[in-house]
Amino acid sequence: MPDIHIERSHALGMARAREVAQQWVAQVEQDYGLACQYDAGDGCDLVQFSGAGVGGTVEVTADSFELNAQLGFLFSGFSDAIEQKLERNLDALLASEGSQPGWS
């Protein structure tokens, strides 16, 4: 079970959702030093990310983003703060694309 689970619905469509996901990848690579692998699929893209003490995935579809992350022992005590920061970053990216983020 993931330590962090964030799901957001959107109305971007697949092409714009990919753009947002790629912006998110660039942001977490630069800001947090995470290594990311982006695999585009037919109906769902998958981003796998990892770094010191964290790993997980982001599933990207035409109408949702779903992030699941596992935190290592040293970061587990900060899971609430990390989750809030990830939520704010994703919500800001979605808002900049003109989509109203929402909980699914």
N, C-alpha and C positions, 0 to 999 in steps of 0.2 A: 504494500500500500504506500502511495506517495506521501511524503511529508507536506508537500504543497500541491494543491489542485486548484487550478483557475480555469474557468470556462467562460467564454464570452461569445455571444451571438452578434452578428453584424449583417449588413445588407450590401457588402462590397462586391460580391461576385468573386470568382476564383482569381482572375487576373489582378485585381486590386488587392485581394487578400495576400497574394504572393508578394506583392510589392511591400505591403506592411510587414509581412513576416521577414523579408530580406532586410528591411530597416531595423527590425528587432534584433536580428542576427548581428548586423554590423554594430549595433549599440552594445549588446552584451559582450561581443568579442573585444571591443575597444574599452568599455567601462570596467568590465570584470575579468577580462583575460580568459573567457571561456572559449573552448574549441568547439566549433559547430560544424555539423555536416547537414546540408540541405538536400533532400531527395524529393524531386517532383514526381507526383503520380498522376493518374488520370483524374480521379475524383478527390484525392486527398494527398497533400504533401506532408512529409515528416521531417522535422528538424530534430536532430539528436545533438545534445550539448553536454559538455563535461568540463570540469575544472577541479581544482583542489577543493575537495570536500563537497562537491555538488555534481549531480548528473541528472539527466532527464530528457524529456521529449516535448515537442510542441506539434500537435496535429493541426493542419490548416485545411479548411474546406471552404467552399463558396459561401457558407453562412455561419461558420464558427471557428474559434481558436480554442484549443484545449491544451493546457500546459500541465505536465506532471513532473515533479522534481523530487529527488531523494537527496537529503542532506546528510553529510557525514556527522560524526559525533560532535566535532568542534562547532559546527554551525547549527545543530539541532535546537539549541537553546535560543537561537535568534530567528526561528522559523516564522514567527508572526511578523517581525519587522521585514524580513526578506520577502515574505508573501505580499505585504502591503506595498513595498517598493516595486515588485514585479507587476502588481495590479495597476499602480499609477502609471508605470511606463507603457504598458500595453494599452490602457485606456487613453493615454495621451496620443499614442500613435493612431489609434482608431478614430479619435476625435479630429485629428489633423486630416484624416481622409474623408471627413464629413459624415461618418457613420455614428449613430448613437449606440455606444456599447451597452450591453445589458447582461444580466445573469441568465444563464441557461439552467 
